[in-house]
């Protein structure tokens, strides 16, 4: 009986060896991941970790963007202001002006562009455009007409239409597109649930791991007590 006990205990130790080796291998694999690519349990790379991602300044792209951006932005304004009398309009012009911001972000860095273009500017464009659109449209209603009935505006119909295109639609489109761009650049959780707090996900993962380890720990304790007896 006494000779069998060391064998049993030794066999238990051998059975635990693969699990220990697997855990050590996983730890070594995680340690090999660069800090700027490390992920939390939720699978999301937050903005602070993304800022550590190596960024290479291109001597071709950056000067090219500096030259092209003013012309592209001017073209967006041209499309916006001449939308009522030629192909184009506030939607197309607003999209072009937002695309200029995207181009600057890809050339000089998304985080740097977000810091340069404050959130108040992006939100102000979207909200201000919506208020301008609603305000111009409600003036005819106040004068007994329908919403956006341009002939009841105190200005010629052409100028009323241009006011909606410039101050309303163009501002809304550019603000919304830039806001979505910077929002999506932050990244999603791996399960696609959005930008939730990763702390709660990490805590849930730790609790689940401890629950899985609990039965194994109790089995080892029971085996050790049986060996001592």
N, C-alpha and C positions, 0 to 999 in steps of 0.2 A: 504494500500500500504506500509506504513512504517513498519507494523508488519511482512510483508512477506519477507522484505529484510534481517533481521537477520537470518531467517530460510534458505533463499537461500545461504547466506554466510556460515552459519553453515554446510549446506549440502555439499557445495564445500569443506569445510575443512575436513569433514568426508570422502569424496571420495578420498582425497589426502592421508589419513592416511595409507591405505594399501601399497601405493608406498613408503612412508617414512619408514614404518616398514620393507619392503623388502630390502631397501637400507641399513638400519642399520644392518639387519641380515647378508647381504652379507659382510659388512665391518667387523663384528665380526668374520665371518668365515675366512676371509682373515687374520685377526690378529692372529688367532689360528694356522696358518701354520708356521712351523719352518722357521727361516731365511735361513737355508741351503737348503730348498726345495722350496723356493719362486720362482715363475716363472714370467717372464715379460708377456706383452700382446701377444708376439709372441709364447709363450709356451716353450721357450728355457731356459734351465739352463746353464748360462755361466760358464766359467772355474773358475772364482772367487767364485761364489756361490757353485760350486761343490767342491772346496777346503775346504769349511766349513762342508762338509758331514762327520759325525763321522766315523773314521777309527780305527778299532780294530786290533791290532797286534796279530797274532796267534802264540803261542809258539810252535806249531807243524808245521805249513806251512812254516814259515820263516826259521827255521833251516834246514828243509827238502830241500827247494829250494837252500839254500846255498851249500848243499852237492850234489844235483842232477845236478844243472846248469853246473858246469865245465865238468862233464861226458857227458851231453847231447850236449854241445857245441863241445866237442872233437869228439863225434860221428858224428855230422854234418860235421866237417872238414874231417873226415875219408871217409864219403860217397862222399864228393865233390872230394877229391883227387883220389879216386879209382873208380870213375864213368866210366872211359873209359875201365876198364878191369873187372868190376864186377857190379852187380846191384846197381843202384844209379846214381849219376851225380850231376851237378851243381844245377839243379832245386830242387831236393830232399834235397841236402845239405843246400842250401840257405833257404829253408822253415824250416828245423830243427833249424838252427841257429836263424832265426827270431822267432820261437816258444819259444826258450830259453828266448828271451827278453820279450815275452808276459808273460811267467811264472814269471819272475822277477817283472814285472809290477803288476800282480795280487797279488803277495805276499807282495811287499813293497809299493805299491801305484802307480797309473798311472802317477800322476803329478810328484812325486819324480823321477820316471824312466825317464820321459820326460826331466826333468832338468838335470839328470845325463848323459843321452845320447843326446848330443846336436843335433839340427836340421842339422848342417853342416855334421855330421857323416852320418845321414840317407840320406840326399840329395847327399853327396859325394859317397856313395855306389851305389846309383841308376845311377847317372850321370857318375861316373867313370866306372862302369860296362858296360854301353852303349857305352862309348868311346872306351873301350878296345875291346869289341866285334866288333865294326865297324872298328877299326884300324887293328885288326888281319885279318878280312875278306877282307879288301881292299888291303892288301899286295899282294895277288895273282893277283888282278886286275891290280895293277901297274906293275906286271911282265908279263902281257899279258894273264892271265887266268881268271877264273870265281871267283865270290865272295865265300870266304871260300873254295877255292880249296887247300886242305892241302898239296898236293904233290909239290906245288910250293913255299911253305914256306921254309925259310933257315934252318929249323930244321926238324927232323923226323916227320912223320905224327902223331905218338902217342903224341909227346909233343905239337904239334899244337892243337890237339883236347883237350888235358888237359888244355892248356892255355885258350881256349875259355870257357871250363867248369868252371875253377877256377876264372879267372879274369873277365870274362864276365857274364855268366848266373848266377852263384852263387851270385855275388855282386848285380846284378839287382834284382833278386828275393827277397833277404833279405832286400834290401833297400826299394823296393816298398811295401812289406808286412808290414814292420815296419811303413812306412809313412802312409799307409792306416789305420793301427791300431790306431795310435795316432790321426789321423784326425777324424776318426769315434768316438773316445773316447770323443771328444769335444761336440758332439751332433748336432742334426739338429733342425731346426725350426719345429713347430707343423704341418705346412702345407707341410713339406717335400721339401721346396724350397731351402734348403741348409744352409750355414752359413752366411747369409746376416746380415747387420747392423740392430740391434734390435731397434736402435733409430728411424729410419724412420718408422718402423712398429708401434712403440709406438705413434709417432706423428699422424700417420694416424688413429689409434684407438681413440685418443683423439679428433681429428677433427670429426670423425664419431659420437662419443658420443655427442659432442656439437651440431651437426646438428640434432640429434634425440631429444635433449632436447629443441631446439629452438621452434618448434610448440607448445609444451606443455606450455612453458613460455609465449608465446604470447597469448594463450587462457586464461591463468590465469590473465594476465594483462587486457585483454578485459573484462573478467568477473568482475574484481575489478572496472574498470571504469564504467561499467554498474550499479554496485551496488551503487557507489557514486552518480550517476545521479538520 
